[in-house]
Amino acid sequence: MRSRGLPRGTRSLGAIIAGIALTLTNGVLANADSIGISFEPPLYHVGTIQDQPSPPPTGWGGQTPPGIPINPAIDQTIVTGGGRPSSFGSQSWRISNAYTSGSFADMPFSPSLANEAGETLAQNLVYSDGDRQNQFDAKWSFATADAMSVGSDSYLSISPDRGDGARMSYIRLEDHPYGIEVWFSDYQDNSPRGQYGSPATAAPGCGPEDEFTDMKVATVSRTGAHSVQLSIGFLDGPHNDVVKVYVDGVVRHTGTTWEDYFRWCTESGGGTGTASDQSRTVDSLLFRVGGATGVSHPQNLGKGFFIDNLLYTSSTSRHDCGNHNGHGDGEHGDKKFKFDKHGCNKDDRDEARHDDEGGGHHFQSSSVDSAEYESVGSGWQMTMVGSGVDNGEPVTFTIVALDPGALAPATYSIVLSNGYTWTGDSPAGSIDIE
């Protein structure tokens, strides 16, 4: 098993407190299990990160079991010296894509949490264990390790994982002369959606209409440190996990996980249509330099990205569903909106519309996939996600609506994957979330 308690001193009291603070900001209520890694001595030393601060699963390595080491050809090492932000302390981990591979098992996996996260029926096999949690949060800082880059095609992906490459989410960093791009990918099971049944009667969920998204959520400067955070709520059943992506502390996108890829696609081991097809657990992070096998980007040797201040947590969160509903209908100048959401999971009555005459945008949902409700003061906030069309262009959307009660105006915001955003307040009574 990968999931065991870490050796004495690996998880400091400060790291645990920081992890609890991180998860509390995302509505987590109890049972937090956290690992914080600053890559500082005496636990970490200059050199390959393999077996630091101990062999897997309590330290870094490749897939365990069976105990595959990190490929020594991968350009990664703990480093000191200049070029790193001051907030990174005396040491950082550096990794580049000078060498790439299509493999997973020999890529760097972080130490395992004692308690895995995932849906109640998610598959862990032999790779994670402990008390099953329904929330996973991960945050890390990054900076370019190539200050003079003029177009080196430097990239790195980071994914929550159970330890064998069964990725449940995905962030990619790309270093360009004009800035560092942050990309996010999830799996969209579009209509007609996969449904359980017998192999003869189940509805497929891995057809030509379904896809992995690949969306740029932010471009940040090449100077100084930046941060990415993934906050994942695992909700039992298909089509409904919620992933919030933060860049430098700001929510840039709300999407879903790869749960339906593992349910409906035969290449992932699913696709039978029976209840044995389930999503996967997570307990660690996979740092991957994928591509054709070999030294494919020699110009990036000794460069790439600095990674520091890594913190990840599994915990039990109250994902409020029950009989919650959200409704809104309002105008703000030349902008009009309307939305209806019943509960957390997909409902055929759900819809969202947004018109911006001045901006030339006319959005209509085609699928409202899921919603998450959070108690805020004396009121409620709802985050709903789905897909639709804006002036005929296929897009995904995120709507965040706040009904704070009688003492403050309600607020509404919409973000479309084509780059359109709008935020404004609404008259009392035009937004009702309960």
N, C-alpha and C positions, 0 to 999 in steps of 0.2 A: 504494500500500500504506500502511496505517496504521502498521505496526510498523517503526520505525527506531530507531536509537540516539538517546538524548536529547542535547541540546547540552551542552557543557562546563558543569559546575557544577550541573546539574539533579538528578542523582543523586549526593548526597554520599557520602563514605566511611562516615559515621555511618549514613546511611539504608540503605546496602547491608548493613552489619553488622547493623543492626536487622532487616532483612528476612530475612537468613539465620537469625538467632536465632528469629524468628517461625516460620519454616518448620521448623526443627529440632525445635521443640516438637510438631510434628505428624508426625514420623517421616520427614521429607524427607531424602534422602541426598545429592543432588548437583545441580549445574547451576542454582543459584538465579539468577534474574534479577529484580531488585527495583526499585521506584520508591517513594520516600518523599517526601511533600509536607507541609510545615508551613505553607505559605502566607505565609511570612515574606519581608521584603525581603532582598536586592535583587532576587531573582527574581520576586517577586510584589508588586504595588502596588495601592492602592485603586482600585476600579472593576470593570467587568465582567470576568469570568474568561476571556472569549473571547481567544484567542491568548496567554494567559499560560502559561508564560514565553516561549512561541514559538508560531507557528502549528501546527495539527495536521499530522501525527500526534504530534509531539513536545511539543505543548502542548494546552490545552483548546480544544474547539470542538464543532460538530455533526458529523454523519456525514461522514467523509472516506475515500475519494472519495464524491461529487464536490466536496467542499469547502463543505458547507452550514454557515453560521454559526449560532451559538446564537440563538434567537429573542429579539430585543431586548425583547420584551414580558415575558419571564420575569423575575420579581423576584429577581435574584441579583447579588451584588457582593462583592468583598473589602472588609472593614470593619476599623476599629480601634475604640477606645473601650471604654466600660464595658459591663457586662452579660455579659461573657464570662468563663469560668473562667480562673484564672491559668495553668493548664497549657496554654492555647491561645496563649500568647505575645503578641506585639504586634498580630498580624493573624489573622483567620479568614475563611473563606468563609461567607456567609449566603445562604440560598435559601428562598423561601416559595412557597406555592401561591396567591398572590393572582391570578395568571394561570395558567390550566391549558389543556391541549390534549390531543387524542387522538393527536397525532403522536409520532414518535420521532426523526426525522432532525434536528430543530432543537432537541433537548434537549441538555444539557451532557454530553459524554463526556470522561473523564479522558485524560491522555496514554497512548499505547500502550506496552506492554512490547515489548522487542526480540524476545522469544521467546513465542509463543502457548502456550496450554494447551488440551488436549482429548484425546479419544480418537484412536487412530491414524488412523481413517477420517473423523474429524469434518470438516465443511465449513468452510473459511475464506473461500472466494471471493477477493475483492480486499481484504478488510478487516483481516486479520491475517496474520502470517507469522513467519519465524524458525524456530528449532529447536523442534519439537513437544515439549511437556512434558506430564506426566500429572497434575500437581498445581497448583492455584491457591488462594492464600490472600489474603484481603483483610481489613484491619482499619481502622476509623476511629473517631474520637471525635465525639460530638455533644452538644449542649445546646440547650435552648429559647432562642429569641431573643425570647420574649414572656412575660416573667416575670409579667405581670398577667393572663394569659389566663383568661377565664371561659367558654370553650367556643367557640373560633374555627374548629373543624374544620380544623386545620392538619395536613397530612400531606406525606410525601415518600417516594418509593421509590428504592432503590439496587439495581442488578443487575450482576453480571459479564456482560460482553458483548464481542463482537468489533468493535463500532463501528458497527453499523447497526440496533440494536434487537432482535437475535436473542438475547434474554435466556436465560441458562442457569440462573439462580437469582434469588431475589427477597427483599428485606427491605423492609418498610414501617414508617416511624416515624409515629405518630399522637400529637399533643399534646392532652391533655385536662386539665381543671382538677385532677383527682386524680392525674395522672401521665402519663408518656410510655409508650405501648404500643409493643412491638416485635413485628411480625408477620412470619411466614415462609410462603412458598408454594412447593410443588413440584408436579410432575405425576405422578399415580398411574395407571398402566396396570393396572387391576384385572382379575381373571379374568373371562372368558377373555382371555388376553393376546395382544398382537400378535406375529406371527411372520413372518419373511421367507418368500418364495416367489415365485410368478408372480403377476401381477395377478389371476388367476383362483383361485389356491389359497392365497394368503397370508391369515393370520388378522388381522382388523382389531384395532387397538389404540386406537381413538378413538371408542368407543361411549358410550351413555348411562351405562354403569357406570363409565366413566373420568372423571377430574376433576382440576382444579387445587385443591389444598388451600389453605386460608387459615386459619392457626392463630396464635393469640397465644402467643408463647413467653416473654414477660416484660413486666412493668410496672415502670418505674423512676421515681424521684423527679424532680420538675421542678427541683430544685436541683443545681447542680454538673454535672460532666462525666460521661458514660457512654461505653461502647464496645460495638461490635458487631464480631464476627469471623466470616467464612465460611471454612471449610476444605473444599475440594472435591477429592475423589479421582475422577478420570475413569478408569473401568474399561471396557475394550473390550467391546462387545456391549450389548444392551438390558437394561433393568430393574436395573441394578446400580451406578450411580454413587452415591457416598456424600458427603453434605453434613453437616458438623457446624456448628451455630450456637452461638456463644458470646456471652453478654451479660455485660459487666463481668468477663470472664475465666472464666466458668462455662459449661460445656456445658448448654444449655437444650433442645436438640432435635437428633436425628440423622435426616436424611431423605435425599432424592435430588434429582436435578437435573430439568431440563425435557427431558432427552434423548429420552424416548419421545414427547413432544409433537411434536418435529421429525421423528421416524420415522413416526408413524402418522396424524397429523392433516393432512388435505388443505389446510387453511387456512394451514399452516406451510410448504407445499411438499412435504410427505411424503405418506404414505397410499397409495403405489403397491404396497407390499408387497415391493418389490425392494431389493437391497442398495444402491441409489443413495440410499435414504432414510437419512440419518445425522444425528447430533447436530451441534452447532456448537462452534466454538472460542471462547475468550475471551482478551482481552489488555488489557482496560480496564474501567472502571465507568461505567454509565449512571445519572445522577441525573435522575429524571423526576417532573414534576408533572402527572400525567395527569388527565383529566376532560373535561367539555364545554369547547369552545374559547371562550376569552374571559376577562374579569376575573370569575371565579366566586366569589372569596373576597376582596373588597376590604378587609375588616377585617384581613387578614393582611399588607397591604403594609408593607414595612420590617421584618417580623417573621419568622416561620418558625423555621428551625433554623440554629445555627452548626455548621459542619463543620470538623474540624481533625485533625491528626496522622494523615493518610491514608497507608496503607502497603499495597502489594499486590505479590505475588510469583508467578511461575511457576517450576516446578522439577520435577525428576525424583524421584519417590518410589517406594519399594519397597512396592507394594500386595500383601502376601503372600496368595496363594491356594493354588496347588498342591494338596496333599493335606491342608490344614489342616481340622480338625474341632473342634467344640465340643459338649460334652454336660454337662448338669447335672440333678441330681435331689436336692432337699433340703427340709428343714422347719426353720422358725424360729418356735417358738411356734405360733400359729394360722395361720401363713402357710406355704404349700406351693408349690413351683415345680418345673417341669420344662422343659427345652429341649433340642433337638437341631438342630445345623446342620452340614451337609456342604459344605465348600468355601465359596467366596465367592458364587457365583451361585445362582439359584433351583434348588431340588431338592425333588421331591415328597415326600421323606422328612422334610423339615424341619418342626418344630413348636415351639410354646411355649405353656405354661400357667402361670397364676399364680392362686392362691386366697388371699384374705385374709378369713377368717371374721369377725374383729372389725371390719374396715373395710367389710364388705359388698361385696367385689369378687370377681368370678369371671371371669377372662380366659381366652380360648381363641383362639389364632391361627387365621386362615383362609388367610393367605399370608405366608410368610417370604421376603422379597424379596432380601435380600443380607446379607453380613457382611464385616467388615474385621478382620484379625488384626494385632496389633502385638506385637513382642518387648518384654517388660518384665522387666529383670533376668535371672533364670534361668528365667522363665516366659513365659506368653503372656496377652494380653488380647484378648477378642473383643467387637466391637460388632455386633449384629444388629438389623435393622429389618424391619418388615412391617406387616400389618394384621390385625384380628380383631374380636372382640366382647367387651365387658365388661358382664355382666348384660343381654345382648341389644342393647347400644348399640354401633354401629360405631365403632372407634377405630383409630388407628395406634399402634405401640409401638416402643420402643427398649430393648433389653436390653444391658447391659454386664457381662461376666463376666470375672473375673481369676483365673487359675490361677498363683500366684506360685512354685510349686515346693513343696518339702517343708518349708521353714523358716518359712512364714507361712500364716495361714488364707486360704482363697479368699474372694472377695467377689462379690456379685451385686446388680445394681440393675435396676429396671424403671421406665420412664416411659411413661404412656399419654396420649394427646392430650386426654382428658377431665379432665386435671389430677391423676390419681392417680400417686404416686411411692412407691417403697420401696427401701431399701438395707440390706443386712445381710451378715454373714459366714456362712460355711458350713463344716461339718466337712470335714476333709481327705478327699479322695477323692470328694466329692459333685460337684465341678466338675472336668472334665478337658478342657483345651484343648491341642491339639498340632498 
